[in-house]
């Protein structure tokens, strides 16, 4: 099927509509947009090195995601900073003992602010989840309102928090079926992206946008799973300085479109019993706005 821009719904500057090809094979759309140069995805080095000093006039962000019960192993390798962000999948099943361990471990970190969003593996966190649609292998797992057990960090969901004048918005929705926070691609998922305020400086999601940190490697098959409408929302409306996410373990790293820096902060590689802590945290700085000081 042809996927020319002439067939695609026009995206107004302040109103994002579902892309006509939201449900089409995502890899095909990626080839049309990114390989043709219509969209930009340039790989870059991490914005800040782990041994770079923390500046008084800049807020240091330390980004991690997808630690899957292995945060204790990572603790000695997490650099200090002003704001630690974790973009979900800090557990495997969302069970109480996993949440209590994570809460204890993250409490050991010295960062003044610790911001966490849930991922698809935080079973029980999604108050709106239809449990009849849950993956059969995970049916009886999870902790209802498990986020209440996380007392050593701030958990946000479809919510903005402002720290030192920097506006941070977090949302956990994704298009992976049969898990917590699932919404189908197209209008249902876009409804969640439409909640993201235009004023967002740093966007936290669990899932990636199309083309940035979304390459899945399965045996001999490589394919893209990022969300088209999330990309349209970021590039055509919100335009945050930074977008941090995880979910795709194979595509850790940093890319840019020239306006937004995209960070896949996944720590673990592999899945299931093959999970290993491999990737380092990714750091970036945001200059303080006039009139603001670090808290």
C-alpha positions as CSV (number, residue, x, y, z in Angstrom):
1,X,0.0,0.0,0.0
2,X,1.3,3.5,-0.8
3,X,1.9,5.7,2.1
4,X,2.4,9.1,0.5
5,X,2.0,12.3,2.6
6,X,-0.8,13.3,0.3
7,X,-2.9,10.4,1.7
8,X,-2.0,11.1,5.3
9,X,-4.2,13.4,7.4
10,X,-2.6,16.8,7.8
11,X,-1.4,17.6,11.3
12,X,-2.4,21.0,12.6
13,X,0.1,22.8,14.8
14,X,-2.1,22.5,17.9
15,X,-4.4,19.6,17.0
16,X,-3.0,16.1,16.4
17,X,-5.2,13.6,14.6
18,X,-4.5,9.9,14.3
19,X,-2.2,9.1,11.5
20,X,-3.9,7.4,8.6
21,X,-1.3,4.6,8.8
22,X,-1.1,4.2,12.6
23,X,-2.0,0.6,12.4
24,X,0.0,-0.2,9.2
25,X,3.4,-2.1,9.5
26,X,5.5,0.4,11.4
27,X,8.8,-0.6,9.7
28,X,7.3,0.4,6.3
29,X,6.3,3.8,7.6
30,X,9.8,4.3,9.2
31,X,11.4,3.6,5.8
32,X,9.2,6.1,4.1
33,X,9.8,8.9,6.7
34,X,13.4,8.4,7.9
35,X,15.2,6.8,5.0
36,X,13.8,9.4,2.7
37,X,14.8,12.3,4.9
38,X,11.3,13.5,5.6
39,X,11.9,12.9,9.3
40,X,15.3,13.2,11.1
41,X,16.9,10.6,13.5
42,X,20.5,11.2,14.1
43,X,22.4,9.1,16.7
44,X,24.5,11.2,19.1
45,X,26.7,10.6,22.1
46,X,25.2,10.9,25.6
47,X,24.8,14.6,26.3
48,X,26.8,14.5,29.6
49,X,29.6,12.1,30.6
50,X,29.3,10.3,33.9
51,X,32.4,12.0,35.4
52,X,31.4,15.5,34.4
53,X,30.9,17.8,37.4
54,X,27.4,19.0,38.4
55,X,27.0,22.7,37.7
56,X,25.2,25.2,39.9
57,X,23.4,26.8,37.0
58,X,22.2,23.5,35.4
59,X,20.0,20.7,36.6
60,X,21.6,17.3,36.2
61,X,19.2,14.5,35.1
62,X,20.2,10.8,35.5
63,X,18.0,8.5,33.4
64,X,17.4,4.8,33.8
65,X,14.6,2.4,32.7
66,X,13.8,-1.3,32.5
67,X,15.8,-2.5,35.5
68,X,13.5,-5.4,36.0
69,X,14.3,-6.2,39.6
70,X,18.0,-5.6,39.2
71,X,18.3,-2.1,40.6
72,X,20.5,-3.3,43.5
73,X,23.1,-4.5,41.0
74,X,23.0,-1.1,39.3
75,X,23.2,1.1,42.4
76,X,27.0,1.4,42.5
77,X,27.1,2.6,38.9
78,X,24.4,5.3,39.1
79,X,26.1,8.8,39.0
80,X,24.9,11.5,41.4
81,X,22.6,14.2,40.0
82,X,19.7,16.5,40.9
83,X,16.9,14.5,39.4
84,X,16.8,10.7,38.9
85,X,14.2,9.5,36.4
86,X,13.1,5.9,35.9
87,X,10.8,5.2,32.9
88,X,9.2,1.9,34.0
89,X,9.6,-1.8,34.2
90,X,11.4,-1.7,37.5
91,X,9.7,-5.0,38.3
92,X,8.9,-8.1,36.4
93,X,5.4,-8.8,37.7
94,X,4.5,-5.9,39.9
95,X,4.4,-8.2,43.0
96,X,4.6,-6.7,46.5
97,X,8.0,-8.1,47.3
98,X,9.4,-6.6,44.1
99,X,7.9,-3.2,44.9
100,X,9.2,-3.3,48.5
101,X,12.7,-4.2,47.3
102,X,12.7,-1.4,44.6
103,X,11.4,1.1,47.1
104,X,14.2,0.2,49.6
105,X,16.9,0.3,46.8
106,X,15.9,3.6,45.3
107,X,15.8,5.1,48.8
108,X,19.5,4.5,49.0
109,X,20.3,6.9,46.2
110,X,21.3,10.4,47.1
111,X,19.4,12.3,44.3
112,X,17.2,15.0,45.9
113,X,14.4,14.2,43.4
114,X,13.5,10.7,42.1
115,X,10.7,10.6,39.5
116,X,9.3,7.3,38.4
117,X,6.6,6.2,35.9
118,X,5.3,2.7,35.6
119,X,5.9,0.3,32.7
120,X,3.8,-2.5,31.2
121,X,5.3,-4.9,33.8
122,X,4.1,-3.0,36.8
123,X,1.0,-5.1,37.0
124,X,-1.7,-3.7,39.2
125,X,-0.7,-0.1,38.7
126,X,-3.2,0.6,36.0
127,X,-6.4,1.3,37.8
128,X,-8.4,1.2,34.5
129,X,-7.0,-2.1,33.3
130,X,-9.6,-4.7,32.1
131,X,-8.1,-7.8,33.8
132,X,-10.0,-10.1,31.4
133,X,-7.6,-8.9,28.7
134,X,-4.5,-9.6,30.8
135,X,-1.9,-11.9,29.3
136,X,-2.8,-15.4,30.6
137,X,0.7,-16.0,31.9
138,X,0.5,-12.9,34.1
139,X,-3.2,-13.2,35.0
140,X,-2.8,-13.6,38.8
141,X,0.2,-11.4,39.3
142,X,0.6,-7.8,40.4
143,X,-0.3,-5.5,43.3
144,X,-3.5,-3.4,43.1
145,X,-2.5,0.2,43.7
146,X,1.1,-0.9,44.0
147,X,2.3,2.6,43.5
148,X,1.2,3.4,47.0
149,X,4.1,1.2,48.3
150,X,6.7,3.5,46.6
151,X,7.4,6.0,49.3
152,X,11.0,6.8,48.5
153,X,10.2,8.3,45.1
154,X,7.5,10.3,43.3
155,X,5.3,8.3,40.9
156,X,3.5,10.2,38.3
157,X,1.0,9.1,35.7
158,X,-0.6,11.5,33.1
159,X,0.8,14.2,35.4
160,X,3.1,17.1,35.3
161,X,5.6,17.9,38.1
162,X,7.7,21.1,38.2
163,X,11.1,21.0,39.7
164,X,13.4,24.1,39.7
165,X,11.2,25.6,37.0
166,X,11.6,22.6,34.7
167,X,8.3,21.0,33.7
168,X,8.4,17.2,33.7
169,X,5.4,15.1,32.4
170,X,5.1,11.4,32.8
171,X,2.8,8.8,31.1
172,X,3.0,5.0,31.0
173,X,0.7,4.1,28.0
174,X,1.9,1.8,25.3
175,X,0.6,-0.3,22.4
176,X,1.7,-3.8,23.7
177,X,-1.4,-5.9,24.1
178,X,-2.4,-7.8,27.3
179,X,-0.4,-5.7,29.7
180,X,-1.0,-2.9,32.1
181,X,-1.4,0.6,30.5
182,X,-2.2,-0.9,27.0
183,X,-4.1,1.1,24.5
184,X,-4.5,0.3,20.8
185,X,-2.6,2.4,18.3
186,X,-4.6,5.2,16.7
187,X,-7.3,7.2,18.5
188,X,-7.2,5.3,21.9
189,X,-3.5,5.9,22.3
190,X,-3.5,9.4,20.8
191,X,-6.1,10.4,23.4
192,X,-3.4,9.8,26.0
193,X,-0.8,11.7,24.1
194,X,-3.2,14.6,23.7
195,X,-3.0,15.0,27.5
196,X,0.7,16.0,27.3
197,X,0.9,19.7,27.9
198,X,2.5,21.9,25.3
199,X,4.7,23.5,28.0
200,X,6.5,20.2,28.8
201,X,10.3,20.5,29.0
202,X,11.1,16.9,29.7
203,X,8.7,14.1,28.6
204,X,8.8,10.7,30.2
205,X,7.1,7.8,28.6
206,X,7.6,4.0,28.8
207,X,7.2,3.4,25.1
208,X,9.3,5.0,22.3
209,X,8.1,7.1,19.4
210,X,8.5,5.8,15.9
211,X,12.1,5.9,14.7
212,X,13.9,6.7,18.0
213,X,15.2,3.9,20.2
214,X,12.5,1.6,18.9
215,X,14.4,-1.1,17.0
216,X,13.5,-4.6,18.1
217,X,15.9,-7.5,17.2
218,X,14.4,-11.0,17.1
219,X,16.6,-13.7,15.7
220,X,17.1,-12.6,12.1
221,X,14.1,-10.2,12.1
222,X,14.6,-6.5,12.8
223,X,11.5,-4.3,13.1
224,X,10.3,-0.9,14.5
225,X,7.7,-0.7,17.2
226,X,7.6,3.0,18.1
227,X,4.3,4.8,18.1
228,X,3.6,7.0,15.1
229,X,1.2,9.3,16.9
230,X,3.6,9.9,19.7
231,X,6.2,11.0,17.2
232,X,3.7,13.4,15.6
233,X,2.7,14.7,19.0
234,X,6.3,15.4,19.9
235,X,7.4,16.9,16.6
236,X,4.3,18.9,15.7
237,X,2.9,20.0,19.0
238,X,4.8,19.5,22.3
239,X,8.5,19.8,21.1
240,X,10.1,19.0,24.5
241,X,13.8,19.6,25.0
242,X,14.2,15.9,26.1
243,X,12.1,12.8,25.7
244,X,13.1,9.9,27.9
245,X,11.7,6.3,27.6
246,X,12.7,2.6,27.7
247,X,10.7,-0.5,26.9
248,X,12.9,-1.6,24.0
249,X,16.0,-3.2,25.6
250,X,17.9,-3.6,22.3
251,X,18.0,0.1,21.3
252,X,19.6,1.9,24.3
253,X,21.1,5.2,23.4
254,X,20.5,8.8,22.3
255,X,19.2,10.3,19.1
256,X,18.0,13.8,18.0
257,X,15.8,15.4,15.4
258,X,17.5,18.7,15.9
259,X,14.8,20.0,18.3
260,X,14.3,17.2,20.8
261,X,16.9,14.8,22.3
262,X,15.5,11.3,22.5
263,X,16.8,8.9,25.2
264,X,16.2,5.2,25.4
265,X,17.4,4.6,29.0
266,X,16.9,0.8,29.1
267,X,19.4,-0.7,31.5
268,X,18.8,-4.4,30.9
269,X,19.4,-6.4,27.7
270,X,17.6,-9.6,27.0
271,X,14.2,-10.8,28.2
272,X,12.9,-13.2,30.9
273,X,15.6,-15.4,32.4
274,X,18.2,-13.8,30.0
275,X,17.9,-10.3,31.5
276,X,21.3,-8.8,32.3
277,X,22.3,-5.3,33.5
278,X,24.4,-4.1,30.6
279,X,23.7,-0.4,29.8
280,X,24.8,2.6,31.8
281,X,22.5,5.4,32.9
282,X,22.3,8.4,30.5
283,X,22.8,11.9,31.8
284,X,21.8,15.3,30.6
285,X,21.7,18.9,31.9
286,X,19.0,21.5,31.7
287,X,20.0,25.1,32.3
288,X,18.2,26.8,35.1
289,X,15.6,29.4,33.9
290,X,16.1,33.0,35.1
291,X,14.9,33.4,38.7
292,X,15.2,29.8,39.6
293,X,17.6,28.1,42.0
294,X,18.1,24.4,42.8
295,X,16.0,23.1,45.6
